[in-house]
Amino acid sequence: MADRRLRIFYTVARLLNFTKAGEHLHMTQPAVTFQIRQLEDQFNTRLFDRTHNKVSLTEAGEQVYIYADRILKLYDEMSHSIAEMTGDVSGRVILGASTTIAEYMLPLLIGKFKDKCPDVSISLKEANTEDIITMVENNEVDLAIVEGSVSNKNLIVEQCRIDQLVVIMPNDHCLSKEKILHVKDIVSHPFICRESGSGTQEAIINYVEQYSPDSILNVCFELSSPEAIKGAVEAGMGISIVSRASITKELRLGTLTAAELSPRLERPFSFVRQRHQFKSRAASELLEFAQAFCKKTT
């Protein structure tokens, strides 16, 4: 079986950062350092140079990295093959998701997947779309589900479902009686927007530029979560545009008013992953389950 120290070494060598490697491995930085020192003692040579807060591989470290890459890939292929033969689905999957998806879509999806595959452990990393895509590029997550466009052609991007965005406002707002709104109707009102890097912000800006290029949103706040935005809107601080999926409770309770945009504002939710084969059957099973889940709930 692959030595645990080799996996730890490989993660540090890939990230060139002991602290980030520890976070990725769910280990403390001292524990990572101890395991690397044990491996260096085993080879009787230094594998990393640590100077001026910078980590780099030594010549010996470069060689170990090359072999570790081959060894660990073979080990993962073996594990995947045996799992397919035995029918067992277990292991750990690191799933990345942008904020709206993580808060409103994934709880139900993960819950139903755990009913089917109780022995699979799922670690969820939540951030805005831009940061999640970076995690996929750096192999920090096995699979991601994000909102908005993905421009990296080196990644596999597959549409999951279409999400509609709607205007939300306080119940006593002057626009609250309108069922359909146009860009020109909202640009003069204080607007609460998601932060830079958010797929929601990107979709809104692109929409305004497309349908009213001379208009500029009157942004009064930038907030980092749909929940914070809904709270600010309820408090009368402005209007906003959010995923319809995120306001089901508020519409049911009557705490917010929503109106559709014309033309409709829609954006895709997409699965994003590296082009190489998944390291575990668990990740493959999760993707297959999520694809079927999205089709059923579209």
Buried (B, 14 or more C-beta within 10 A) or exposed (E): EBBEBBBBBBBBBBBEBBEBBBBBBEBEBEBBBBBBBEBBEEEEEBBBEEEEEEBEBBEBBEBBBEEBEEBBBEBBEEBBEEBEEEEEBBBBBBBBBBBBBBBBBBEEBBEEBEEEBEEBEBEBBBBBBBBBBBBBBEBBBBBBBBBBBBEEEEBBBEEBBEBEBBBBBBEEBEBBEBEEBEBEBBBEBBBBBBBEBBBBBBBBEBBBEEBBEEBEBEEBBBBBBBEEBBEBBBEEBBBBBBBBBBBEEBBEEEBBBBBBBEEEBEBBBBBBBBEEEBBBBBBBBBBEBBEEBBEEEE
